Amino acid sequence: MYAMAGGTPRHSEVGTIFAALAIARLKGKNCGVFNSDLRVRDSEDGLYTYPDISIVCGTPEFGKA
């Protein structure tokens, strides 16, 4: 992971293409593809990040907001 604020049009395009391909590839599987609005805990010490794309297979575990 790399910390960034904002992004370029190309960065946004690549993320959108990746998400579309992931959705198509995972169709019919118990997986969800999420955009950068979803906060993700990336360590046991409670640090969170907002990745460009997240893929969760199985039952998602949501913490308190």
N, C-alpha and C positions, 0 to 999 in steps of 0.2 A: 504494500500500500504506500501511496505517496500523498502527503497532505497538499491540497491545492484549493485555491479559492477561484470559483468560476472555471471557465474553460473556453476553448476556441470553438468556432463553428465545426471544424473537422473533428475535434474531440467529441462533440455532441453527436455528430453524424455517426461516428464509429460506434458509440454507445448504443444508439438507436438501432443500427444494423445488427449489432451483436444481440440485443434484446429480441429483435424480430426472429433472428435465426434460432436463438435458444427456445423461444416459444414454439416455433415450428418443430424443432427437434424433440422437445419434451412433450408434445401433444399426446394425450392418452396416458401419461405417466402421472404419478402423484407428486408433481413438482409445481412450484409457482415461480414466476419471474417478476421481480420488483424493481422499480426505478429508485432514483436517489432520494426520494421522499421518505424512504423507510430507514430508520435508524437501526444500526446493527451493533450489538456488543461484540467487540473483537478480542476481549481478554477477560480472564476471571476477576481482575481487579476493578471491573466496572467501567472501563473506557469504552466509549461509543464512537462510531464513525458513520458517515453517510456515503457508502460506496455508489459508484455510478449504476451498477447493476448487481442485484443479489439473486441467487437461485436457492430456493429452499425445497428440498425433497422430503416427503414425510410430513408429519404434523409440525407446523411452526410453533416455536415457543416464544411467546410475547411477554416481556417484562412490564412493569408499571412505567407509565410515562413520566 
